[in-house]
Amino acid sequence: MSEITKTTWEAMEKEKLSETLTRRMVSGENGTLAHFSVQRGGGAPRHSHPNEEYCLISSGSLKFTFDDRELVARAGDIVIIPPNVPHGIGALEDSAFIEFFTPVREDWLRGEDQYLRK
């Protein structure tokens, strides 16, 4: 992507990843930005990836589970996860969050995100 682009979340395809999780995403040359909506009890099972991850909770609350601790984040909180750190995410209530990844989530672009589609 070498051009200036303007879009909206509503203009992007909403992917239904599971009964409780949806995603909209866009990638540029160096990063991926995604908007997730998750219903209470849903989330992402334990996984890891080579991407640095920035998560801004816009509504609701999420529980992040790491090997050495759990962390609860609420609307307005930002969680930064280093590359290759195993983690899982669970929604404590209906929630929405925005995630930025660097580098680009090539695995998602190739359709290798089955861990989210359960």
C-alpha positions in Angstrom: 0.0 0.0 0.0 1.9 3.1 -1.2 -1.1 5.4 -1.6 -2.9 7.5 1.0 -6.2 5.8 1.8 -9.3 6.8 3.6 -12.0 4.4 4.8 -14.4 3.6 7.7 -14.9 0.5 9.8 -18.5 0.3 8.3 -17.1 0.1 4.8 -15.0 -2.9 5.7 -16.2 -6.5 5.5 -17.3 -7.8 8.9 -15.9 -11.3 9.3 -17.9 -13.6 11.6 -15.1 -15.6 13.1 -17.3 -17.5 15.6 -20.7 -17.3 17.2 -19.3 -14.7 19.6 -16.5 -12.9 17.7 -16.4 -10.6 14.6 -13.5 -8.7 13.0 -12.9 -5.9 10.5 -9.4 -5.3 9.5 -7.1 -3.3 7.2 -3.4 -3.7 6.5 -0.8 -1.3 5.2 2.9 -1.9 4.4 4.0 -2.3 8.0 1.0 -3.0 10.2 -2.5 -4.4 10.6 -5.4 -2.6 12.3 -8.4 -4.6 13.4 -11.7 -3.9 15.1 -13.2 -6.7 17.1 -16.6 -7.2 18.7 -17.0 -10.0 21.1 -19.9 -11.3 23.2 -19.5 -12.2 26.9 -17.8 -15.5 27.2 -16.2 -15.3 23.8 -12.6 -14.4 22.9 -9.4 -15.9 21.5 -7.8 -19.1 22.9 -4.2 -19.2 23.9 -1.9 -18.4 21.0 1.2 -16.5 20.1 2.6 -14.7 17.0 5.7 -12.8 16.0 3.8 -9.5 15.9 3.9 -6.9 18.6 0.2 -6.3 19.6 -1.4 -3.1 20.9 -5.0 -3.5 22.2 -7.3 -0.6 23.0 -10.5 -1.6 24.8 -13.3 0.7 23.5 -16.2 -0.8 25.5 -16.7 -3.6 27.9 -13.9 -5.6 29.7 -11.5 -8.3 28.7 -9.4 -10.8 30.7 -6.0 -11.5 29.2 -4.3 -14.7 30.3 -0.5 -15.0 30.2 1.8 -17.8 31.4 2.6 -15.9 34.6 -0.5 -13.8 35.3 -4.0 -12.6 34.3 -4.8 -9.0 33.5 -8.3 -7.4 33.3 -8.6 -4.4 31.0 -11.6 -2.1 30.7 -12.8 0.6 28.3 -10.1 3.1 27.8 -7.3 0.7 28.8 -4.4 -0.2 26.4 -2.6 -3.5 26.6 0.7 -4.0 24.8 1.9 -7.5 24.2 5.4 -8.2 23.0 6.1 -10.6 20.1 5.9 -14.3 20.7 4.2 -14.0 24.2 1.6 -16.7 24.6 -1.8 -15.3 25.6 -5.5 -15.8 25.5 -8.4 -13.2 25.6 -11.8 -13.7 27.2 -14.7 -11.2 27.3 -16.1 -10.6 30.7 -19.0 -8.8 29.1 -20.0 -7.8 25.6 -17.0 -5.8 24.4 -15.3 -4.0 21.5 -11.6 -3.4 21.0 -9.2 -2.2 18.4 -5.9 -3.9 17.9 -2.8 -2.8 16.0 -0.1 -5.3 15.0 3.4 -4.8 13.6 4.5 -6.2 11.3 1.5 -7.0 9.1 -0.5 -10.1 10.2 0.5 -12.1 7.1 -1.1 -15.2 8.8 -4.5 -13.5 8.7 -4.1 -12.4 5.1 -3.3 -16.0 4.2 -6.3 -17.3 6.1 -4.2 -19.0 8.8 -6.3 -17.7 11.7 -8.2 -20.9 12.5 -7.6 -20.5 16.3 -10.0 -17.5 16.1 -12.7 -19.4 14.1 -13.7 -22.0 16.8 
